[in-house]
């Protein structure tokens, strides 16, 4: 796929959704961090349902520490890996208070030093909370990038690196959200909705779903 085609793809995605953003509900960078940690191997909907019960009263590092591990675990028990996530969140809250004055750091290394925060979560935070043109490659973006031909790679880091080079500069800030939403609702894993896809004519996928 050449750069002209890539530019057309993002121009169409931008026209269809000029101001894309995460579907996670949050009010502060800290709440976004907690929501993203919880979203690993879970749906945004399930995370939003859980956080709605404790963010209003306990949505700060000190608030979650005061809430305590057992109560937090109970709040998030509908989410996969909830026990491990609860422990990581409590540890993260303490680190934020001890090292960062209770604020989420705008720094990759500092973010990845937090329990439960890997490269993907750090990229989401840098992009959504702090406005960096990072691209967090999840299963949706990995699929879309490989299937369309935007940026083919054998692993998420390879795809991330290729997308950083392939996405035109003016679209890089929002590319993460456009691609994840496209993968979530249109370019789905099974039976992609090619007949309804706004970039189907630009896509290199050979086994497109036919119009019925």
Secondary structure, DSSP 8 states (H G I E B T S, - for coil): --HHHHHHHHHHHHHH-TT---SS--SSHHHHHHHHHHHTTS-HHHHHHHHTTTHHHH-SHHHHHHH-HHHHHHHTTTSTTHHHHHHHHHHHHHHHHHHHTT---S-HHHHHTSTT--HHHHHHIIIIIT--------HHHHHHHHHHSSS--SSHHHHHHHHHHHS-GGGHHHHHHHHHHHHHHTS-SSS--GGG-TTGGG---SS-----
